[in-house]
Structures are given as structure tokens and as C-alpha cells.
Amino acid sequence: MVNVVGLGYIGLPTALMMAAHGVEVVGTDYNQELVNTLNAGKTTFKEDGLDELFEQAVKAGIKFSTKYEKTDMYIVSVPTPYDAESKKIDASYVVSAVKSVMDVCPKGATVVIESTVSPGTIDRFVRPVVEANGFVIGEDIHLVHAPERIIPGNMVFELVNNSRTIGADNVEIGEKVKGVYKSFCQGDIVVTDIRTAEMTKVVENTFRDINIAFANELAKICRADNMDVYEIIRIANKHPRVNILTPGPGVGGHCISVDPWFLVGDYPGLANIIKMARTINDGMPDFVLERIHTIMKEKGMDDVSRVGFYGLTYKENVDDMRESPTLQMLESMERHLCGNLVKVYDPFIEKNVVPNQYHDLDEFLEAVDFVVLLVGHDEIKNNMEKLKGKVILDTRNICFLEGVYKI
Ligand SMILES: NC(=O)c1ccc[n+]([C@@H]2O[C@H](COP(=O)([O-])OP(=O)(O)OC[C@H]3O[C@@H](n4cnc5c(N)ncnc54)[C@H](O)[C@@H]3O)[C@@H](O)[C@H]2O)c1
């Protein structure tokens, strides 16, 4: 039996996938409300194919609980934020979850950390907790790191098809855990040591962040001299060894905007490009605000309450708002005392999370003259004609109506 600890964006689909493929699974989360929702037969976030997977897993007998189970394998997928001051990983959630696991786990159990962690975290934070409970690592308890690569919006497909990494202290344990993931994963599974697995995962997200920062910096340079960044990237990408990403309003989510900071925090004198990339990407929401200000001046507009932000999530077609550029822009506007004036709408966010939030596209459009496209949800891509007559700032390069402004 496997006890998956932490049933969020990563833990839930992983638990469901295993259960749907014949592994006996109990999912544990200390959030009682979340467990109640799952036990009531409902999923806790929107994701393509998740409801169907949930149904299969429930039929296969998956259980959800706030209690930790006595079992031979644990998969820990709890949050790993960074400390705002030091930029180092905040391992407190992982430590607390492992402590709770230690209270119930029998000798011989394998504890898999799926959460993304900075290199050395398992040595520095997890091993001491296991040893403090009287276990000998490698004899009584086996530690493994199995980071996740799935992308919100395509999680169910990627869980099956991505390749993945398993870091273990010895190859036999690595192979044993690989066998469990093989129950559903058709990708290549590489077995390595724990520190290599930790570093590899953080490096992957850092690579993405740096490449996004390059595209964003190009957007700023092109804007300064009125060049078309998208056309320049389109042409440059015809070069067989060039693949520039698309600029945007910033980087959100729980991975790319977080993990590179771990390296900045741990290697302050060495992680220079990495720090610069983070700073460039974190500066994009303010750059978009400046664009809005310039366009309003150009158009002779002065009423911020007639400006509408389309999209609250950090990427298209998901309901995850963590670290989203829109939220960062609203926060920044709040500091200038105008954050509660703009109108906001996102088809994926049903709850009211910000002031002046609309829940109907037509009503939202009626209330604004200037639409800032911040997320490329399919909904707006399929309804572009509704934007005719509005002033439009398109930060995602999805709108090709006449007169549209780009970042
Ligand atoms: N979201 C992504 O796209 C993504 C992709 C790859 C990797 N990751 C990594 O996976 C990890 C989990 O991220 P997430 O997005 O699933 O987070 P999340 O916030 O969606 O979910 C974490 C869950 O853990 C629960 N939890 C926290 N501490 C607990 C404890 N001690 N006992 C029981 N439950 C506990 C919380 O209640 C929450 O439901 C992070 O390290 C993240 O960096 C996330």
C-alpha cells in the first residue's frame, strides 16, 4: 500500500493515477475540508481528465483521510516555498510531513519525497528527522527523491507520458520505487542518487526561467525602439539552432517562479544569470502596468475603473492563481492606491478573490473600455470578436484585431 501525503495539484493526480493502475492507495491531507470534498466524490481543482481519473481511482478503492497510514511506502508531495528573505528553500512543510510519517511508519518503509527540493535538502532536513526517530537509514527506512515534471493543464497526459527521475541511496531501492511508478508511467525512468535528482529538478525549472527572461528582455528592448518582438522571434527561430520562447506578462505558478530562487539562496556568489532572470521575470507585471499607463495617456483615457484585466490565473486553461502576474499587478496597483479600481474577470475563478471581480464575460466587457489580455484562456481566443471597439493590450500575442497593442 502507498500513503500519498499532501493531496494538492501534484499529490492528488499522482495518488489517483496509482490507484487507477492497481496500486492500493490512501491519500492523506491535513486539510479536513479538502478531504471532505474528495470523500464527497468531488475533485478539488479543474484539470483535463482529472474527473474521469478520480472515478476510476474511487472504483479501484482509493481512500482519503486526514490520518497517516501504517504502510510500507509514503509519497510526500507538500509545498516547498522559498524564504522571502534568504531565498533559500523553506523546508518546514516537508519536515513536518516527514515527522508525522515517522510517528506511524514501520521498519522497512520507503519514504519518497516528491516535493521539489533544493540540492542537499534531504541530507540537511529529512535525514535528521528520520534518525531522531531512532531509525537507521538504509536499514530501517529508505529515503528516495522522485521529483515531478507535470504541467498544469496537461497533467493527466504528462503523468503517463513524461520521463522522470528517481534518486535513491542505492540502486535496489531506486529500482523498487521505479517499479511502483512504472505501474502508470510509460516514460523513461532514470535512477540516480538523491542529490543529483534534487539538483536536476531545480535545474530544469531554472533553464525554463532563464529562457523566458531572455524573451521578456527582448520584448522590453524592442518596445524601447518600437520593433515587433514577435516578428523578430518568428524569423530568428527559423535558424536551426535558435528557439526563443514567447514574451509574456511575467512568470507565475508554484515551480518556475520559485525553484530558481533556491539556487540564488544557496549559491549567492555563483547564481548570477539565474538571479538576473528571476529579477527580469518578476519585473514584467510592472512593465505591463507602465504599458497600460502609456496607452491610456496616448488614448486620452484617465478612468482606471474602465480598465479590465482578463485572466487571474498564471497560465491558460487552469484554475491555479499562485504567483500569477495579474495578482502581482493588482498588488502593485494597491501600493499606488488604485488596485481596487480595475475590473477583473477569469472564467476559471468562481470565488470572489479580488475586488470588482466579474463572473460573466459579457458583463465584464460591458463595464470596461480598455481590456488587458493577461491569460490566453480558450474562452477569449474563441470570442475575440467581442473585443471589437475596445482598446486592447494583448500581453500573450493571441489577439490580431486592428489597433491592438502588444507588450
Ligand atoms: N503544481 C505544480 O505544477 C508542480 C509541478 C511539479 C512539482 N511541484 C512540486 O510539488 C510539490 C507540491 O506542490 P503542489 O502544487 O501540489 O502544492 P499544493 O499546495 O497544491 O498541495 C500541497 C498539499 O499538501 C497539504 N499538506 C501540507 N503539509 C501537509 C502535511 N504535513 N500533512 C498532510 N498534508 C499536508 C496541503 O494541505 C495541500 O493540500 C511542491 O514541492 C511543488 O514545487 C509542483
The ligand as a Gaussian input file, in Angstrom:
#p B3LYP/6-31G(d) Opt

LIG

0 1
 N        1.950000      22.468000      -9.082000
 C        2.832000      22.120000      -9.986000
 O        2.656000      22.372000     -11.162000
 C        4.091000      21.352000      -9.608000
 C        4.815000      20.684000     -10.615000
 C        5.946000      19.956000     -10.260000
 C        6.336000      19.921000      -8.918000
 N        5.633000      20.586000      -7.968000
 C        6.074000      20.491000      -6.573000
 O        5.227000      19.578000      -5.893000
 C        5.103000      19.971000      -4.525000
 C        3.628000      20.104000      -4.158000
 O        3.113000      21.169000      -4.922000
 P        1.543000      21.338000      -5.143000
 O        1.414000      22.296000      -6.272000
 O        0.891000      20.008000      -5.241000
 O        1.151000      22.025000      -3.747000
 P       -0.327000      22.254000      -3.186000
 O       -0.241000      23.420000      -2.294000
 O       -1.297000      22.246000      -4.319000
 O       -0.617000      20.945000      -2.329000
 C        0.043000      20.607000      -1.158000
 C       -0.936000      19.893000      -0.229000
 O       -0.202000      19.409000       0.878000
 C       -1.020000      19.524000       2.043000
 N       -0.118000      19.471000       3.199000
 C        0.852000      20.365000       3.538000
 N        1.514000      19.924000       4.623000
 C        0.965000      18.731000       4.970000
 C        1.216000      17.789000       5.996000
 N        2.188000      17.973000       6.893000
 N        0.454000      16.681000       6.047000
 C       -0.540000      16.475000       5.142000
 N       -0.818000      17.313000       4.155000
 C       -0.074000      18.439000       4.060000
 C       -1.754000      20.836000       1.850000
 O       -2.924000      20.889000       2.623000
 C       -2.030000      20.796000       0.329000
 O       -3.302000      20.228000       0.052000
 C        5.910000      21.259000      -4.373000
 O        7.201000      20.949000      -3.929000
 C        5.974000      21.789000      -5.794000
 O        7.115000      22.589000      -6.016000
 C        4.507000      21.279000      -8.276000

